[in-house]
Amino acid sequence: MMEQEPRSGAIEMERHIIATPSASPSDEGERGGDDEHEDREEQHGLLRPSLRRKQRKGVADFSLIDWVYEMEEHKRYYRSKMKTTAAEAKSPLRTWLEKTWLECHSWVMVLIIGMATGFLAGMIHTCVDVLRDLKGGVCHDAFWLAQKKCCPHQEIEHCEEWKSWGDYFAGHGIRASTSTYVLDYFVFLAISVFYGCLSAWLVRTFAPYAAGSGIPEIKTILSGVHIKRYLNEWTLLIKCLGVSLSVGSGLSLGMEGPFVHVASCVGNITCRFFKEYREHESKRREMISAAVAAGVSVAFGAPIGGVLFSLEEASYYFPHKTMWRSFFCAVIAALVLKRVDPSGTGRLVIFQVDYNYPWFWFELFPFAILGIVGGLVGTLFNVANLHWCKFRRSSALKFWPVAEVCAVVAITATLNFMVPYLHGGAGEFIAELFQECRGETASESPLCKDSYDHVLSQLAMAALVKMVLTIFTFGIKVPAGLFVPSLFTGACLGRMMGIFVQHQHQLHPNAYIFNECSAHSLNHNECVIPGIYAIVGAAAVLGGVTRMTISLVVIIFELTGGLEYLVPVMLAALISKWVGEWLGQEDSIYELHIEMNGYPYLDPKSEATLQATAADFMVSSNIQVITVVGWTVGDINQMLEGCNHSGFPVVMSHQDMRIVGFISRTNLMNALSQPVPANIGEDNEVLFYEPTAVDRHTSERPVLDISRFLDSTPICITPDTSVNRLLHIFKSLGVRTCLVSKNNKLVGIATRRGMINFMKRLREREHGH
């Protein structure tokens, strides 16, 4: 940024009184054979192991990373490793193998992440099937089997080995004083409540971060925020157990968000075994981005949709190489899930549609109506859920999270048992909603054989109950996703629209708008397929809740295999997003929860509409600065212990605030952690600039040179820099701090966290809060 001017009184200091800390981890290999010499010195007491005090605050929770610094550190590490490999006297084969490993070990990592994610997803799916079916009955000879696996070669209705609980107790000589229906209900209720309460207790006791979807926190982490213990082993274990129990209990939630969290935990744990990714936060986040793609892949059997979801919805920094690794990771996860085959069908497509009828131009109007309805329903859900979550935090409910879960499970189980379309699993009913009324489906499915009015009323009741239950469920202290409830609600609404249009065609087959059907000689069961409307409705509501577009369309295609219906799905997704934004809700449910939780997340879509400058929110008073002279090791330790600042500007003096550079807290701690000569102690001075020309000291005591840890070219702006330009700097470069200078003198500091708070106040002002 500037050159340091020689100062009067400067003299050339003798090299023997300047102590330079040994190399940091990122500098390994650049010092060649000095490492062995330093090891001998330390063994003979000539080196002091560290000047850093033991009582040191580590990386603060919810602190921000500096993307520019992290990427520079990784480049330095990579160059040093390549230089070390080339310089060491090894055989050509070994050198080639080491360089090949350095280039390819990231692919090994995504292979491990994909395999582990696919296996865990298969186990969770299997556990959910067993736990869910166990509420309704038991396999007589093998209680651990789900209903569809109890008699694998027979239809479920004809499986004699599967017994409802009423029949099971009657067969064992236990005669109920009430009807079998009542007995089945109480067993169903008791098991459901047990599952839900156990899930909430596990989360509250062992891993509080395992609660919820996980996607808002993953988005925050990928934007460059530290959240301690969110991706550790305990969280992974409890998330897997908790989501199996919560979904098995029948709560109005899904597994998709938790699968993203599980995959991210796997990715973070895998990074610990590889130094390059363990020590560099930007590289770690590239692996977590790939893991997110794997999580969506196993949730929907949609590897391409997983990559697009990671790119569109989750990731903050997504370089080209990460896209290919994410795709590879998602494919591996999908292949492993197919090999585990928890559904027993041998297929990845969850809601396979077997018809391929064309859609007609007159159907674009009802498809557009579904898009409008999806936007309205999604916005209503987001607003209602956000208000309920805020009420929970301000009421006595926050002190009773387990009791709240138990109450919600009891209400949900009762409604699931009594409402016909909610009694089975949500996924199975969504698959039924997507089908056409032909063949066995026409004679067996209540959607096809029941009367027109009865089906519409039952679908409306199921959609309303599911939406209301999801409003109160999303946010309770159990692992919970909302993709499946959103798809369920939208599919019900879409099926209703399809049945209505089909009924109108049946009543008025010769109407003008149905001329296309007559031209193709199609009857009312072939001209209008309610299952297509269910697919479009599901996409519309999910888009209204999550504000996804491209990734949503691809996920729906991979979910159903219905390539023919991509255009209607695209139309509904776009209209749903437009309606939501027109209603003033541009943020998805995940971003709303990020804001509610107060996470330091800078939305890459955010724009500042206020004509403001950096001077309006920069920190200009009580700035902790370091001067180039006058600081001892003890002063540095005392400063680090007394504040939590992420970095410190280095200036000439308190009177002369000309900027010399910037040194991060991490670099200061690393500098004091390196071995130095034994004659350097806490009373010795610290040198922040190149030791070619230095100020005269009162005594020729040794000084600690940490100039190589100093960033001599920090990003600087002026107080007149517009907020929009500064916002673009923070979003594009991901820097944590910008120094504000006037005539090359420090006048303030602008931070990414300060920008986040400024944008939050701006939004509150725009909405009149």
N, C-alpha and C positions, 0 to 999 in steps of 0.2 A: 504493500500500500504506500509505503514511503521509505525513504532512506534515513537511517539514523545519522544525524549530524555529529561530527566530532565536537566534544565539549572542551572548554579551556581547562587546563590542569591535567589533561589526560596523559597518561604515561603508558608505556608498554610494560605490562606486568609479566613477571617471570612465569614460565609455564609450570614450575614445580609448586606454585602456591595455588594453582587452579585445579580443583577436583571436579571431574565430570562423572555423573552417575553412569553405571554400566547400562548396557542396552536394555531397552524395554522388550517385551515379548515380540512386538512387531518389528524390532530391529535385529532379530536373530539372523546370523549369517553375514551381516555387514561388517562385523568386527573380526571375522576370520579366526586366526589362531589365538586371539586375545582371551577367549573364554577360558581356555585351559590355564593360562597365566593367572587370571583373576581367581579361578578356583583355588589355586595354590596359595595365593595371597590371603584369601578368606580363611583357609585352613590354618595358616600361621598367624592369624589375628591382625593382618595388615588391612583388611577391609571390614568396615562396619556393615552388618547385614542390612539395616534400614534405619532411616531417620524419622520415619513416620510413626507417630504415636499409635498405640494399640487401640485406644478408645476412639474409633473413627466411625463416623456415620457412612454407611454404604450408599449405594444408589437409592435415592429416595423413591418411595412409591409414587406413581403417577408423574414421574419426571419425564422430560422430553429428550429425545436423542437429536443430535445434529447430523442430518443426512450427509451433508458435504464432508464433514469431518470423518464420519464413519467410512464413507467410500474412499476417501484419501488414505485412511489408515489401512483399509483392506488392500488397496493398490500397493502400498509400501510393503505390507506383509507378503503379498504375492511375489513382488520383485525380489525381496530378500530370500524367499524360499527357493525361487528359481536360480538365483545367484549362488546360494549355498549348494544346491544340488549339482550345479555345473562346476563349482570350484573344488568340491571334495574329491579326493582321489579314489574313485570307484571304477568298477568295470563298466564298459559302455552299456552292457545289458541292464545292470542295476540302475545306472543313471537314467536310461530310457524308461525303465519300469517306474521309477520314482516320479519322473516328469509326467508319465501317462496317468499315474494315480492322482497327481496334483490336478490334472486337467479333468479327470473323469469321476473323482470321488463324489461330486455333487449328484451324478446320475445314480450312483450306488445309494446315496441317501434317499432320493425320491423313490427308488425301488423299495427300500426298507419301509418308508412311510406308507407307500401304497399297499404293500402286502399286509402290514400291521393294521391299517385302517380297514381294508377289506375283510380281514379275519374278525376283527372286533365287531364290525357291522353285522357280519353273519351271525355271530354269537348273540348279539343284542336282538336281532330279528327273531332268532329261535326262542330266546327267553321270553320275549313279548308274546309270541304265539302261544306258548305253554301257559304263561301267567294269565293271559286274557281268556283262554278257553277254560281254564280251571275254575273260573267264576261260575260257569254255566253247567259244569259237569266234570266227569272224570273218566279216563280210559280204564276199564275194569281191570285189565291185566298189567297195565303199565301207566301209572298215574303221571309220569313225567312226560308223556307224549301229548302233543296238541291234537285237537279233534281230527284234523285232516290227515294226520299221520297215524292215528289209532287204527284206521282201516284204510290203508293206502290204496287198495285195489277195489274199493267199493265207494258208492256215493255216500255222502255224509248222512243223508236221510235214512239210509238202509244199514248203517253201521250199528250192529248189535252190541259191540264191545263198549261203545260210548254210552254212558248213563248220565242222565240229569241227576242233580243231587236229590230231588224228591224220589226218583226211581231207585237211586243207589241206596238211600236210607231204608226205603221200603223193602228192598231186596235183602237187607241185612237184619230184618226183623224189627226195625224201628218204625213204628206207626205214628205218623204225625196226626195231631188232633185237628189240624187245619188242612186245607187243600194243598196239593203238590205245588200249585202256582205260588202260594204264599211262602211255602218252605223254600222254593227256588229263589224267591225274591230276597228273603232274609240271608240266605247263604251268599247270594250275589252281592248284597249290600255289605255284609261283614267282611268278605274277602277283599272287595274293592277298597273299603275304608282301611283295612290292614295294609294293603299295598301302598296307598297314598300316604298314610301316616308314617310308615316305615321309611319311605323315600324322603319325606320331609325331615324326619329325625336324623337320618344319615347325613343329609346335606347340612343341617344346622350344627351337628356335632363334629363332623370330621372335615367337611370342605364346603364352607359357605359360598365359595365362588362357583360351585357346581350347579347352583340354582339358575333358573332362567334359560333363555335360548343360547346365549353365548355369542351370538353374532354382533350385537352392539359392542361388546368388549373386544372381540377379535378385530373389528373395524378400527377401534381405538388403538389397539396394540400395533396394527399394521400401519397406522399413521405416524408411528414413532413414539409411543408412550410406554413406559415401564409399568406393568401391573404385576406386582409380586405375587407368587403362588397361584396365579390364575392358570398357568399351563404346566403345573407340576404333576408328580405321580399320584398324589392323593386326590387331586381334582379329577384326574383321568379315571381313577378307580371308582370314585363315588359317582361321577357322571355316568359311567356305564351302568352301574347298579341302579342309580336313581332313575335314569330314563327308562330302564326296563320295567321298574316298578310303577312309575307314574303313567306310562303309556298302557301298561297292563291293567292298571286300575280303571281305565276307561275315561280318564279326564279328557277334556276337550283340548287336546294338544297333539303335537306331532314329534317325530324324531329327527327332523331335518336340521334344525338349528343345533340341537345337541350333537348330531353327527359332525357338524362343522367344528364344534368345540373339541370333540374327541379327537378328530384328525389333527387339529392344531396342537393339542397336547402331545400327540405322538410325534409331530414334527419338531416341537420344541425339545422334547426329551432326546430325540435322535441327534439334534444339533450338539448336545453336550458331549458326544463321543467324537466329535470332529473339531479340532482346534480352530480351524479357519472360521467355522460357523459359531463356535462357542464364544469367541472373543470379539466378534464383529456383529453389531446389532443389525446393520443393514442386510448382511448376508443371512442372518437368522430369519429375518422377516421375508426374504425371498423364499425360504423353505416353508414358512408358515403359509405363504400365499399358495404354494403348490399343494400343501396339505388341505387348505380350504377347498380347492378344486376336487380333491379326493373325497372329502366329506360330502359334498353335494353329489358326487358321482355315485357313492354307495347309497345315498338317501333316495335317489330317484332312478338309479341305473342310467345316469345321464352324464357320461364323461365330458362331452363337448359342452353341455350346459354348465357343468361344474367349472370348466375353465373360464367360460364367459361370466359366470357368477362371480368368480374371484376377481376378474378384471373389472366388471361393471359395478359390483356392489361392495366388495370387501376390501380390495387392495388399494393402497395409496401410491405405491411405487411398483410398477409392473414392467420391467424391461423385457426385451424380446426373448432373451434366453430363459427367463422365468416362465414365459408362456409355453415354451416347448417342454420344460421340465414339469410344469403343471399338467400339461396334456398327458405326458408319459405317466405321471403319478396317478392321474385319474383313471387312465386305461388299466393300469396294473391293479388298482383298487377294485375296479369293476370286474376284472377277470377273476380275482381271488374270490369276490362275492359270488360270482357265477359258479365257481368250483365248490364253494361251501353250500350253495343252493338252499338257503333257509326256507324258501317257499315250496320246494319240492317240485317245481314246474320246469326247472332247467332253463328258464328265460329271465333276462334282465328287465324286459319291458314290464312294468308293473300293471298298467291299465291298458293292455293290448286291445285294440279295436280290430275286428276282423272284416269290417265292411269298407268299401271304397267307393261309395256313391258320390257323384259330383254335387256340389252346392250350386245354387242358382242365384241370379242377380237379385231377384225379389227378396232373397234372404239377407241381403246386406243391411236392410233396414232393421229387422229384428236383431241382427248381430250388433249393429250400432247401438240399439237400445240396451242390449246387454252390457256394452262397454260403458254407457252412461250409468246404468244401475251399479255396475262394478265399482266405478269411481265414487259414487254416492255411498255405497255400503262400506267400501274400504276407508273412506274419509271418516264416516260415522264411527266405524270401529276404532280407528286410531285415536280420535278425539275422546271417545268414551273410555277406552282403556287407559289413556294417559291421565284423565281426570280421576279414574278409580285408583290408579297407582299413587297419585299424589294424595288422595284421601287416605289411603292405607298408611302412608308415611306420617300423616299428621294426626292419626287417630290411635286408639288403643290397640288396633289390629297389629301394629308393628311390634308389639310386645308378645304376641301370641301367634307366631308364624305357623307352628305345627298345628295348633288348634284350627286356624283358618283353613289350612289344607284339608284337615279331616272333615270340616264342615262342607267345603266345596266338593270333596269327593262323595260325601253322603248325598248331597243334592244331585250331583251329576249321575251317580249310580241309580238313584230313584227314577230320574227322567229317562236315562238310557234303557232301563228295564221296562218302562211303561210306554214310551213312544216307539212305535213299531220300527220306524226307519233308523232309529238310533241304537237298537238293541245289539246288533252285531258290531264288528269292527268298522271303523270309519273308512279304512282303505278298501275293504271288500264292497261296501255300499257305493263308494265312488266308482269302482270298476263296473258295478251294475248300472249306475247312472249313465255311463258312457256307452253302454251296449244298445243295440237295436232290438226291437221286438219281433224276432224271427226264430223259428225252430223251437228248441227247448226253452229258450228265454221267454217266448210268448206265452207258454203254458205254465211256467213255474214262477216267474218273477211277478211280484205284486204290482210293479210299475206297469206291467203290460196287461195283466188279467183283471185288475180291479177297475172300477168305474172311473170315468173321467173326473167327476167332481171329487171323488174320494182320493184319488192320486194327487190332485192339485192341493187339496187341503192338507194331506199328510206331508207333502213336500214343503209346503209353506211353514207348517209347524216345525218340521225338522230343521229347516234353514234358520228360522227365528230362534229356536232353542239353542242350536249349535253356536250361533253368533253371540247370543247373550252369555252363554256359558264360557265362551272363549274370552269375552271381555273381562270376566271376573277371574279367569284361570291364568291368563298370560301375565306373569309377574309374581305369582306366588312362589314360595321357596321350594320348588322342585324343578328338575330339568324339564324344560317345556319349549317346544317349537310351535309355530303357527301356520306352517305351510298346509298341512293336511286339513285343519279346521277351515282355512280360507278356501281351499279347493272344494271341500264338502259343501260349504254354504253356496259358493258360486255354481257348483254343479247342480245343486237342487234348484236354484233360480233359473239356470239355463235349461234344465229339463222341463220346468214349468212352462217356459217360453216355447220350447219345442213342441210340447204336447198341445199348447194352445194353437200354434200355427198349424200343426197337423190336423187338429180338430176342425179348424176353419177350412182347410182344404177338403176334408171329408164332407163338410156341409155344403161347400160351394166349389165343387171340382171344376166347374166350367168358368169360374171367375177369370177376369182378364189377367190378374197378377200370377195366376197359376198356369198360364199358357205354355211356359217352358216345360212343365211336367207333362202336359198333353203331347207336346212335340216329341218327347222321349218315351211316350207310352208307359208312364210310371203311375202306379196307384198311390194312395195316400200314405202307405207304409214305406214306399220307396222314394217318393218325392221329398218328403220332409222327415228327416231322421232326428228324433229328439236327442239322441246321444251326441250328435254334433253340437247341438245347442248347449248341452251340458259341458262339453269340452271348452267351448267358447266362454261360457259363463264362469267356469272355474278359473280360466286365465284372466278374465276381467276382474274378478274379486281379488285374486292374488296380486294382480298388478296394482289394484287400488290400495291394497295394504302395504305392499313393499315398494311400489313405484318402479319396479323392474320393467324392462321392455325387451331388449334383444335376448338376454339370457332366459327370460321367462318364455319367450316363444320357442326357443330351442329345447328348453326343459319339457314343455308341454308336448312337443313333437317326440322327444325321446321317451316320455312317459307313455304315450299312446301308440306311437308308430304311425300316426295319421298324417302323413306328409301332404295329403290332398287338402287338408284343412288349415294349412299354415296361414294363408291370407286372411281368413276370418279371425283367426287367433291374433294375428298382427293388428288387424283393425281394432279389435276389442281392447287389446293391451294399450294401444296408442290413445284411444278415446278415454279409457279409464284413467290414464295418467293425466291427460289434458283436463278432465273434469276435476280430478283431485287438486291440480294446481289452480284451476279457476276458482275453486272453493277456498283458496288461500292456504292449502296444506301442501307445500312443495316437498316436505321431508317425508321419508318413509317412517314406518313404525320404529325401525332400528335407530334412526337418527333422532327421533323424538325421545327415545329412551336414553340415548347418549346425552342429550341436552338435559333431561330430567335428572340424570345421575351426576351431572356436573363434570363429566370427563373432559379433559383438555384436548378436544378434537376439533381440528380446523377443517371444516367441510371444503373439499376441493371445488364444489359448485358455488360456494358463497361469493357474493359480490357486494362491495360497499357502495351504497347509493348516496351517502352523505359526503359533502365536499369538506373533507378534513385532511389534516396533514399529520406527519409523524409527531409533531410537537404537541398534538392534542392528547396523546396517550403514552408518550415515552416517559420513562423514569428519569427525572432530572435532579432529584435531591437524594441525599444519603446513599450515593453510589459508592460501593466498596471498590476502591482502585488499589493497584499495586504500583509503587514507584520503582524506577530502575535501580535506585540505590537506597540503602538504609533498611532493608528487610533481612532479618536473620531467619535461620531454619525454625527457631522457636516461634518467631512472629507468624510464619506461615502456618505452623501447626495450630497455633492459637486461633488464627483467623478461620481455618477450616473447621475447627470445633465450635466456633461461635456463630456460624452462619450456614445457610443451606443453598447459597447461590451456586448456580451451575457453572459459572465462569467469572473471570475478573479482567477488566481492562488494565493494561500496563501503560502508564504515562511517564513523562519525564520527571515530574514532581507535582506536589499539590499546588504549587504556584504556577507552574508551566504544564498545562494539561495537554500538551502535544501527545498524540497517540503513538506509542511504540508498537503495540500489538495487543493480542488477547490470549489468555491462557485459561483453558477449561479446568474445572475442578478435578476432573478425572486425570488430566495430564499432570496437575500439581501433585496429586496423590501418587501417581505412578513415578514421578520424579523423586519423591521422598521415599519411595519403597525400594529403590535400587541400591545395591551395595556400593558404598563409597569408602575412601580411605579412613582409617580409624581416627585420624587426627581432625576429622570434620565432626562437629557436634552442633547442638542447638544454638550455640552462641555465634556460630560462624555465619558470615553474610552469604546471601544468595545472589547469583549473577543471572540476569535475564537477557543479556545481549552478548554478542560475539566477543570473546576475550582478546580482541586484537588491540583495542584502545579503550582503556577503562579509567574511571576516576581514581585519583590518588586517595588511598585509605590512610587512616591514622596509624594503623599497624599493618604489617605485612602478614597478616594471618591468612590461612588458606580460605578460599571462598568456594561455594558450591555452584558450579556452572550448570544451569538447566535451560540454557538458551535454545537448545534444539526442541524443547517442548513448547516453545512459544510460537503462536501463529502471528507472524509479522505482517500478514496481509489479510486482516479481518475485513468482512464486508461492512462498508460504511455508507451512511446516507446523510442527508442534510435535514434540518428541522422542517424544511419546506417540502420534503418529499410527500407526494400525495398518498393517501391511505390505499388507494387502488393499486398503485405501483408497489407499495410495501407489501400489500396482501399477495400480489403476484410473486414477489420474491420469496415470501414464506411458503407459498403453495408449490411453486416450481422447484425451488432449491432445497426446501426442507430445512433451512438453517434455523438454529435455535435463538440466535442473538444477532442483532445488527447494532453497531455502534453509531450514534448520532454525533456528527462533528460539524463544527463551523470554523472555517479557516484552519482546518487540520487540528482543532482542539476539541476534546471531548466535552459535550454538553448534555449527553443523556444516553440512555440505552433503550432500544425497542426490542421486545422479546416476542416469540411466537405465542407464549401464554398470554401476554398482554394483548396481542391482537385477537386471540380467541375471546377474551373477556370483553374487549371493545366491540367485537361483532355481536356478542350476546346482548350487550346493552343496546346496540343499534336495532337488533330484531325486536327487543322488548319495547323500544320506543316506537317502532313502526306499527306494532300490534296494539299500542296503547296500554301496555302493562304498567 
